[in-house]
Amino acid sequence: MSCRALDDRFYWGTLPGGQAEGMTTKTSKQSTFGPLIVDVAVPLGSYYLFKDAFGMSTFAALAWSSVVPALRTVWSLVRERRTNGLAGLILVVNVVSLVLSFVSGDPRLMLAKDGAVSSTIGIGILVSVALGRPMMTAGMKPFLIKGDQAKEAAWQRLASGRAAASADFLRKERTFSTVWGVALLAECVARVVGAYTIPVDTMVWLGTVVMAGAMVLTFLVSGAVAAGPMEAMVSAEVETGAETGAETEAEVAGEEMALPVEVAVAA
């Protein structure tokens, strides 16, 4: 088998016995879920660990849970010469929360300040869309490709503009983040308005209901208008890639069969 044929087989995940798939699946899952775990799960988990398990104050728990996103943000700027969107956002949210931890006294202001975190995240997401790097993609992608190497390759072709459906795919990607950004800002507005117009005792539990309702509604809407169609496009691109890979193999096999004939004729 020629080197070209071997390269094509490895790229499309069709080495004999599924070796390529087995070799790359673990790496793909790590690269897919790794950033999400490090940038989001670790800071959030460490906050509750420091606060509930170690008995730290809210201020101390927020400060210590900001260490990882702070290091990740600095590392990206120094080593990769780019900003780490998720880590940077979590860091900003923690800083805002630290500042708000000094707010006390007026109960309505205490209720309203919860919306500040939502608005910070929402603004960050919308800014990332405007900059052409939709932030919510990092949270959505792992659940669409599920560590599958073929889906990862299909995603890269769609995202890089090399696939026929790339334009629509990128538009849906921006839509997904836009929906979340707008929803979080709307939730912030609802919390602030409620804090100053609804009795405090009612708003204490209603604020949680508003947040939960907003999250559920946003999941449904973003899934219907963006995530669902994107998943379908990835699946379609996987099939297109498999067909292209099969055609490439057939061409290579034809070239290899024709070579001995050409050599014989030349002799």
LUMVEXMAR-791422 format. One record per residue (C-alpha): chain; residue number from 0; x, y, z; residue in three letters. Coordinates in steps of 0.001 Angstrom, whole numbers. Layout:
// residues N
(A; NUM; (X; Y; Z); ALA)
...
//
This chain:
// residues 267
(A; 0; (0; 0; 0); MET)
(A; 1; (1321; 3430; -909); SER)
(A; 2; (1997; 6126; 1683); CYS)
(A; 3; (-763; 8215; 176); ARG)
(A; 4; (-3298; 5415; 588); ALA)
(A; 5; (-2207; 4829; 4175); LEU)
(A; 6; (-2563; 8533; 4975); ASP)
(A; 7; (-6049; 8619; 3479); ASP)
(A; 8; (-7093; 5543; 5435); ARG)
(A; 9; (-5845; 7023; 8685); PHE)
(A; 10; (-7516; 10376; 8041); TYR)
(A; 11; (-10899; 8822; 7417); TRP)
(A; 12; (-10553; 6381; 10340); GLY)
(A; 13; (-10602; 3239; 8147); THR)
(A; 14; (-7435; 1393; 9052); LEU)
(A; 15; (-7928; -2399; 9014); PRO)
(A; 16; (-9597; -3660; 12159); GLY)
(A; 17; (-10638; -129; 13168); GLY)
(A; 18; (-7189; 638; 14549); GLN)
(A; 19; (-7349; 4338; 13767); ALA)
(A; 20; (-10661; 4714; 15526); GLU)
(A; 21; (-9389; 2943; 18618); GLY)
(A; 22; (-6145; 4922; 18699); MET)
(A; 23; (-7798; 8304; 18285); THR)
(A; 24; (-11051; 8029; 20237); THR)
(A; 25; (-9422; 8505; 23647); LYS)
(A; 26; (-7389; 11477; 22428); THR)
(A; 27; (-10456; 12987; 20765); SER)
(A; 28; (-12548; 12758; 23936); LYS)
(A; 29; (-9763; 14313; 25987); GLN)
(A; 30; (-9305; 17210; 23579); SER)
(A; 31; (-13071; 17711; 23328); THR)
(A; 32; (-14105; 17625; 26982); PHE)
(A; 33; (-10780; 18728; 28490); GLY)
(A; 34; (-11193; 22504; 28077); PRO)
(A; 35; (-14791; 22358; 29283); LEU)
(A; 36; (-13741; 20493; 32427); ILE)
(A; 37; (-10701; 22651; 33190); VAL)
(A; 38; (-12243; 26038; 32367); ASP)
(A; 39; (-15746; 25548; 33794); VAL)
(A; 40; (-16135; 22457; 35987); ALA)
(A; 41; (-12917; 22895; 37996); VAL)
(A; 42; (-13534; 26551; 39004); PRO)
(A; 43; (-17184; 25922; 39878); LEU)
(A; 44; (-16439; 22676; 41702); GLY)
(A; 45; (-13536; 24168; 43629); SER)
(A; 46; (-15712; 27101; 44754); TYR)
(A; 47; (-18231; 24783; 46418); TYR)
(A; 48; (-15425; 22585; 47756); LEU)
(A; 49; (-13668; 25527; 49429); PHE)
(A; 50; (-16921; 27037; 50710); LYS)
(A; 51; (-18855; 23955; 51882); ASP)
(A; 52; (-16187; 21339; 52592); ALA)
(A; 53; (-13415; 23591; 53923); PHE)
(A; 54; (-15728; 26176; 55495); GLY)
(A; 55; (-14139; 29177; 53764); MET)
(A; 56; (-15954; 32467; 53422); SER)
(A; 57; (-17624; 33332; 50117); THR)
(A; 58; (-14874; 35858; 49374); PHE)
(A; 59; (-12048; 33365; 50049); ALA)
(A; 60; (-13750; 30581; 48091); ALA)
(A; 61; (-14246; 32875; 45075); LEU)
(A; 62; (-10647; 34056; 45276); ALA)
(A; 63; (-9148; 30573; 45423); TRP)
(A; 64; (-11457; 29194; 42728); SER)
(A; 65; (-10218; 31976; 40430); SER)
(A; 66; (-6655; 30651; 40438); VAL)
(A; 67; (-7126; 28070; 37659); VAL)
(A; 68; (-8984; 30354; 35195); PRO)
(A; 69; (-6477; 33124; 35936); ALA)
(A; 70; (-3532; 30831; 35164); LEU)
(A; 71; (-5267; 29495; 32046); ARG)
(A; 72; (-5922; 33026; 30794); THR)
(A; 73; (-2322; 34137; 31375); VAL)
(A; 74; (-968; 30932; 29816); TRP)
(A; 75; (-3038; 31465; 26664); SER)
(A; 76; (-1870; 35055; 26348); LEU)
(A; 77; (1813; 34241; 26887); VAL)
(A; 78; (2188; 30847; 25203); ARG)
(A; 79; (-517; 30802; 22526); GLU)
(A; 80; (-791; 34581; 21949); ARG)
(A; 81; (-4585; 34445; 22218); ARG)
(A; 82; (-7240; 34750; 24901); THR)
(A; 83; (-8923; 31715; 26412); ASN)
(A; 84; (-12579; 32690; 26171); GLY)
(A; 85; (-14074; 30294; 28705); LEU)
(A; 86; (-11330; 30729; 31291); ALA)
(A; 87; (-11430; 34495; 30849); GLY)
(A; 88; (-15206; 34610; 31253); LEU)
(A; 89; (-15154; 32520; 34431); ILE)
(A; 90; (-12410; 34785; 35772); LEU)
(A; 91; (-14444; 37924; 35042); VAL)
(A; 92; (-17538; 36380; 36645); VAL)
(A; 93; (-15538; 35543; 39770); ASN)
(A; 94; (-14122; 39067; 39950); VAL)
(A; 95; (-17617; 40564; 39611); VAL)
(A; 96; (-18837; 38188; 42320); SER)
(A; 97; (-15939; 39230; 44571); LEU)
(A; 98; (-16857; 42889; 44151); VAL)
(A; 99; (-20540; 42173; 44767); LEU)
(A; 100; (-19693; 40226; 47918); SER)
(A; 101; (-19077; 43624; 49563); PHE)
(A; 102; (-22626; 44732; 48772); VAL)
(A; 103; (-24834; 44444; 51831); SER)
(A; 104; (-27644; 46199; 53609); GLY)
(A; 105; (-30572; 46828; 51255); ASP)
(A; 106; (-32351; 43469; 50703); PRO)
(A; 107; (-33644; 44546; 47291); ARG)
(A; 108; (-30133; 45433; 46184); LEU)
(A; 109; (-28963; 42030; 47452); MET)
(A; 110; (-31582; 40367; 45229); LEU)
(A; 111; (-30782; 42570; 42237); ALA)
(A; 112; (-27062; 41887; 42397); LYS)
(A; 113; (-27646; 38231; 41464); ASP)
(A; 114; (-28578; 39452; 38007); GLY)
(A; 115; (-25179; 41113; 37610); ALA)
(A; 116; (-23491; 37744; 37143); VAL)
(A; 117; (-25992; 36744; 34441); SER)
(A; 118; (-25522; 40029; 32645); SER)
(A; 119; (-21731; 39682; 32801); THR)
(A; 120; (-21895; 36256; 31175); ILE)
(A; 121; (-24482; 37409; 28628); GLY)
(A; 122; (-22423; 40424; 27574); ILE)
(A; 123; (-19293; 38279; 27330); GLY)
(A; 124; (-21086; 35797; 25074); ILE)
(A; 125; (-22483; 38511; 22782); LEU)
(A; 126; (-19064; 40168; 22524); VAL)
(A; 127; (-17540; 36827; 21522); SER)
(A; 128; (-20145; 36521; 18746); VAL)
(A; 129; (-19322; 40018; 17506); ALA)
(A; 130; (-15626; 39076; 17449); LEU)
(A; 131; (-16364; 35973; 15384); GLY)
(A; 132; (-15504; 33492; 18161); ARG)
(A; 133; (-18850; 32371; 19661); PRO)
(A; 134; (-18062; 31403; 23241); MET)
(A; 135; (-20879; 28901; 23750); MET)
(A; 136; (-19432; 26638; 21059); THR)
(A; 137; (-16982; 25242; 23611); ALA)
(A; 138; (-19876; 24061; 25744); GLY)
(A; 139; (-21994; 22762; 22878); MET)
(A; 140; (-19425; 20949; 20749); LYS)
(A; 141; (-18631; 18056; 23144); PRO)
(A; 142; (-22285; 17055; 23251); PHE)
(A; 143; (-22622; 17070; 19471); LEU)
(A; 144; (-19507; 15138; 18480); ILE)
(A; 145; (-19389; 12924; 21634); LYS)
(A; 146; (-15690; 12184; 21192); GLY)
(A; 147; (-16277; 10581; 17783); ASP)
(A; 148; (-13271; 11062; 15507); GLN)
(A; 149; (-15333; 11109; 12315); ALA)
(A; 150; (-17649; 13762; 13756); LYS)
(A; 151; (-14641; 15761; 14957); GLU)
(A; 152; (-13209; 15744; 11427); ALA)
(A; 153; (-16608; 16679; 9990); ALA)
(A; 154; (-16923; 19554; 12486); TRP)
(A; 155; (-13496; 20879; 11510); GLN)
(A; 156; (-14386; 20825; 7810); ARG)
(A; 157; (-17651; 22648; 8478); LEU)
(A; 158; (-16074; 25198; 10810); ALA)
(A; 159; (-13129; 25893; 8490); SER)
(A; 160; (-15328; 26627; 5485); GLY)
(A; 161; (-14208; 23578; 3499); ARG)
(A; 162; (-17628; 21908; 3453); ALA)
(A; 163; (-20619; 22766; 1284); ALA)
(A; 164; (-22762; 23493; 4348); ALA)
(A; 165; (-20121; 25603; 6120); SER)
(A; 166; (-21896; 28949; 5705); ALA)
(A; 167; (-25120; 27660; 7240); ASP)
(A; 168; (-23182; 25815; 9951); PHE)
(A; 169; (-21283; 28938; 11022); LEU)
(A; 170; (-24492; 30948; 10998); ARG)
(A; 171; (-26137; 28413; 13324); LYS)
(A; 172; (-23044; 28470; 15537); GLU)
(A; 173; (-23380; 32231; 15978); ARG)
(A; 174; (-27123; 31877; 16545); THR)
(A; 175; (-26574; 29396; 19384); PHE)
(A; 176; (-24369; 31795; 21332); SER)
(A; 177; (-26595; 34775; 20514); THR)
(A; 178; (-29645; 33009; 21948); VAL)
(A; 179; (-27788; 32312; 25190); TRP)
(A; 180; (-26383; 35822; 25448); GLY)
(A; 181; (-29777; 37462; 24930); VAL)
(A; 182; (-31464; 35020; 27328); ALA)
(A; 183; (-28990; 35752; 30117); LEU)
(A; 184; (-29401; 39501; 29673); LEU)
(A; 185; (-33183; 39101; 29715); ALA)
(A; 186; (-32928; 37054; 32907); GLU)
(A; 187; (-30847; 39825; 34458); CYS)
(A; 188; (-33456; 42450; 33543); VAL)
(A; 189; (-36238; 40268; 34947); ALA)
(A; 190; (-34359; 39781; 38237); ARG)
(A; 191; (-33635; 43497; 38655); VAL)
(A; 192; (-37187; 44565; 37804); VAL)
(A; 193; (-38572; 41897; 40127); GLY)
(A; 194; (-36251; 42888; 42936); ALA)
(A; 195; (-37690; 46424; 43003); TYR)
(A; 196; (-41335; 45724; 42139); THR)
(A; 197; (-42183; 42412; 43858); ILE)
(A; 198; (-42234; 41815; 47629); PRO)
(A; 199; (-38849; 40651; 48904); VAL)
(A; 200; (-40219; 37443; 50418); ASP)
(A; 201; (-41737; 36500; 47060); THR)
(A; 202; (-38683; 37426; 45028); MET)
(A; 203; (-36410; 35263; 47197); VAL)
(A; 204; (-37941; 32109; 45716); TRP)
(A; 205; (-39212; 33629; 42464); LEU)
(A; 206; (-35665; 34593; 41455); GLY)
(A; 207; (-34672; 30929; 41437); THR)
(A; 208; (-37787; 30037; 39442); VAL)
(A; 209; (-36981; 32749; 36889); VAL)
(A; 210; (-33420; 31470; 36520); MET)
(A; 211; (-34480; 27820; 36134); ALA)
(A; 212; (-37229; 28726; 33692); GLY)
(A; 213; (-34877; 30849; 31625); ALA)
(A; 214; (-32336; 28035; 31446); MET)
(A; 215; (-34900; 25436; 30352); VAL)
(A; 216; (-36432; 27739; 27752); LEU)
(A; 217; (-33006; 28697; 26412); THR)
(A; 218; (-31968; 25055; 26131); PHE)
(A; 219; (-35102; 24293; 24117); LEU)
(A; 220; (-34879; 27340; 21844); VAL)
(A; 221; (-31127; 27104; 21203); SER)
(A; 222; (-31465; 23389; 20539); GLY)
(A; 223; (-34301; 23877; 18068); ALA)
(A; 224; (-32815; 26782; 16095); VAL)
(A; 225; (-29104; 25958; 16272); ALA)
(A; 226; (-27766; 22863; 18060); ALA)
(A; 227; (-30210; 20425; 16438); GLY)
(A; 228; (-29582; 21603; 12861); PRO)
(A; 229; (-25827; 21710; 13529); MET)
(A; 230; (-25864; 18102; 14732); GLU)
(A; 231; (-27718; 17091; 11580); ALA)
(A; 232; (-25151; 18919; 9431); MET)
(A; 233; (-22282; 17183; 11228); VAL)
(A; 234; (-23887; 13777; 10631); SER)
(A; 235; (-24447; 14610; 6966); ALA)
(A; 236; (-20840; 15750; 6625); GLU)
(A; 237; (-19638; 12485; 8206); VAL)
(A; 238; (-21445; 10573; 5450); GLU)
(A; 239; (-20037; 12898; 2811); THR)
(A; 240; (-16542; 12433; 4216); GLY)
(A; 241; (-16903; 8656; 4236); ALA)
(A; 242; (-17990; 8692; 591); GLU)
(A; 243; (-15086; 10962; -320); THR)
(A; 244; (-12676; 8684; 1535); GLY)
(A; 245; (-14015; 5623; -293); ALA)
(A; 246; (-13621; 7365; -3643); GLU)
(A; 247; (-10056; 8341; -2744); THR)
(A; 248; (-9205; 4747; -1849); GLU)
(A; 249; (-10689; 3526; -5139); ALA)
(A; 250; (-8599; 6036; -7078); GLU)
(A; 251; (-5439; 5017; -5217); VAL)
(A; 252; (-6159; 1324; -5795); ALA)
(A; 253; (-6704; 2020; -9500); GLY)
(A; 254; (-3415; 3885; -9744); GLU)
(A; 255; (-1556; 1031; -8005); GLU)
(A; 256; (-3096; -1566; -10341); MET)
(A; 257; (-2273; 504; -13407); ALA)
(A; 258; (1373; 1011; -12409); LEU)
(A; 259; (2582; -2580; -13087); PRO)
(A; 260; (867; -2490; -16480); VAL)
(A; 261; (2617; 738; -17400); GLU)
(A; 262; (5953; -670; -16272); VAL)
(A; 263; (5416; -3825; -18330); ALA)
(A; 264; (4513; -1839; -21436); VAL)
(A; 265; (7528; 380; -21006); ALA)
(A; 266; (9782; -2699; -20731); ALA)
//
